[in-house]
């Protein structure tokens, strides 16, 4: 039972520190809302809004991301889930006589607590980054479709509206961003909507597309030629990234080759001579 008591003690300390940290954050936010720290208020608000804006939009088409966020925000669920996992392991240890030591149980308790409280935040970051990368890879196809619509006689805003319903077949994660562009363009203008898209999706390909569209809106340049050149530049950029990854692959492959090929070959070659020397003694 000492392992169970150790887990309870560690869990209580960790929960107490976590609650203190959350209370400190809430006090700081309330002080900002009351106007007691007006200097940093705007900066913190902008950073938090930009951080969560992409996640909120991606959650519209990604149920897994939404479930992880809800789990991360529910402290009681984290507590009960970590306690339940440890209780399950402890009961299995008693029933099946796994003979897990008390020290190992304590280490497992610390690991379970760390995973339940820290893993959801990292999972959200990984999922968001992967979704943004996928959108960036599909941007050349979207630019080509946009250029075709413009060449057929549509303006930029009309082309985006036309592609809003069909872009889900290419990339579901990009569809809600286009919907936001259409809604914001009707209220604040297309250039403002493009600026918001550039902030919501921080990637090189998105920045290149948004810059090209804004230049066309401001200076009235030929959008079709600009879009086709942009599509070629993005594909060349992706090709350069692929070549860079291939170039790094040879250096990475040298490590397993040294470990699993060179050392065994040396042992096979040197083993007979070493064995003869040992027999001489």
N, C-alpha and C positions, 0 to 999 in steps of 0.2 A: 504493500500500500504506500510505501514511501515515494515511489515514482509518481503515483497519482497526486500525493500531497505536494511534491515538487512542481509538478505541472500546474496545480492550482495556484501555488505561490507565484511562479513566474508569470502565469497568465494574468493574475490580479495586478502585479506590478506593471506589466506591459499595458494593460487596459487603463490603469490609472494614469500613466504617463501620456497615453494617447488622448484621453479625455482632457487632460490639462492643456495639451497642445491645441486641440480643437477649440477649447474655450478661449485660449489666447488669440486664435485666429478670428473667432467671432467678436471678441472685444475690439480687435483692431478694425474689423470691417464696420462695426457699429460706430466707432469713433470717427471713421472716415465719412460715414453717412451723416453724422451729426455736425460735420464741418470742423472738427477739432484739428485735423491734419490736412488742410486744403492743398498743400504743395504737392503731396504724393498721390492725391485722390485720383486725378485724371490719369496718371501713368498706370496705376494699379488697375483701374477700371478698363483701360484700353488693352493692357496685356492679358487680363483675364478673359475679356470678350473675344479677342483674337484667338486665344488658346482654345476656347470651348466652341467657337463658332463652327469650325470645320467638323468637329465631332458631332454637334447637333444636326448638321446637314447630312452627314454620312449615316447617322442613325436612322434616317428615314428609309433607307434601303438595306440596312445591315442590322438585323435583329440581334445577332450575337454581340455586337458592340454595345447595343442598348442594354442587354442583360448584364454584361460585365460592368457597365457604368452604374446600373441600379444596385448591383451587389457591392460595388466599391463605396457607394454612398450610404449603405445600410450597415451601421456599426454593429447593431445587435445580431444581424445575420452572420457577420464575420465571426462574432464571438461564439454563437451557437454552432456554426459549421466547424470551426477549429476544435471546439470542445467535443463535438460529435465524432470527428475523425479520430481524435486521441482516445475517446472512450471505446470506439470500435476496435482500435489496435490493442487497447488494454484488455478488452474482453476476449479477443482472439488469442492473446498471450496466455490468458488463464485457461480457456477452454481447450486449446490445442497444445498447451504446454510448449510454447515456442522458446521458452527460457531466455527471454530478452532481459538483459541486465537493467538495473535501476538507472545507471548512468546513461545507457542507450535510450531508455524511455525519456529521460530528461532532455537529451539532445533532440529526440524526435519531437518532443513537445515544443521546444524552441523553434525547430524547423517548421512545424505546422503553423505556429503563430505567425512566423515571418512570412510564409507563403500566403496565408489567408489575408494578411493586411497589406503586403507590399506587391504581390503578384498582379492583382487586378489593374493597378495603375500602369505597370510596365506592359501588360497585355494590351491595354487601350492604346498606348503609344505605338506598339508594334503594328497593331491592326490599322491604325490611322495612317502610319507611314507606308504600309503596303498598299492601302487603297489609293493614296495620293500617287505613289509610283505607278500603279496600274493606269490611273487616269492620265499621267504624263506619257506613258507608252502609247496610249490610244489617241493622243492629241493630233498626230499627223493625219490620221484617218478622218477625224472631225474637221480639221482644216481643209482637207480635200473636199469633203461634202459641202462645207461652207462656201468654198470657191465655186463649186458646181452650181449651187443655188444662186450665187451672185452673178455668175455668167449667164444664167437663164433669165435674168432680169430683176431679181429680188434685190432689195437693199439689205444691209447687214442685220438690222433689227428683224425684218421679215424672215430672213434666212434662219436666224436663231429660233424664232417662233416655230418655223416649219420643222426644224430639227429637234425641237424640244420633245416631241412625242415619240420620235423614232430612234433617238440616241440611246435609249435603254437597251436596244438590241446589241449595241456595241459595248456599252459600259453602263451598268445600272447605277454605279456610284456617281457618275457625272450628271445624270438626269436631274436631280434636285438642284444642282448648281445652275443649270440652264434655266430651270423654272424661276429661280431667284433673280437671274439676270432679266428675264422677261417682266417679272413683277416690278423690279426696281427701275427698269427703263421706262415703264409707264408712269412712274411717280417722279423720279429724279433725273431721268435721262439715261441714255445708253452709256455714255462715258463714265458716269458715276457708278453704274452697275458693273462695268468692266474693271474699274478700280477696286470695287469690293471683291470681285472674283479673284483678282491678283493677290489680295490680302488673305482671302479664305483658303486658297490653294498655293502654299509656298513652294513652288518648284520652278526650275529654269524654263521648261517648255511652256508652262502657263504664262510666265512673265513675258516670254518672247511673243506669244500669241496676243496677249493683252496690249503689249506695246505696239505691235503692228496694227491692231484694230484702232487704237487711240490715235495713232498717226494718220490713219486713213480718214478718221472722223474729223480731225482738226484741219488737215491740210488738203483733203480731197484728192489724194493720190489714187492711182489705179489699184483698187483693192484686189482684183483677181490676180494680177501679176505678183502683188505683195504676198498673197496667201500661198500661191504656188511656190514662190521662193522660200517662204517660211517653212512649208512642208518639207522641202528638200533640205533646208538647214537643220531642222529637227531630226530628220532621218540620218543625216551625216553625223550629228551629235550622238545619236544612239549607236551608230556604227563605231565611232571613236571610243565610246564607253565599252562596247563589246571587245574591240581590239585591245583596249587597256586591260580588261579582265582576262583575256586570253594571254596577254603578255605576263601578267602576274601569276598565271596558272603554272607555268614552268617552274618558277621559284617555289611555289607552294608544294608542287609534286616532288621536289627534291628531298623534302623532309621524310615522307613515308618511304621513298626509295632508299634513303640512307639507313633508316631504321629497320626495314623489312627485307632489304635485298643485299646491301653492302655488308652489313654486320653478319648475317647468316653465311654469305659467301666466304668471308674472312675466317669464320669459325670452321667451315667445312674444309677449307684449304689448310688451316693451321692445326686442326685437331689431330690428324695422324702423326705429325711431327711431335706434338706435345705429348701424345700418348706413348710414343717410343721413348722419349726422354724420361717420362715418368716410370716406364718399365725398367729402364736402366738403373733406377734407384731401388 
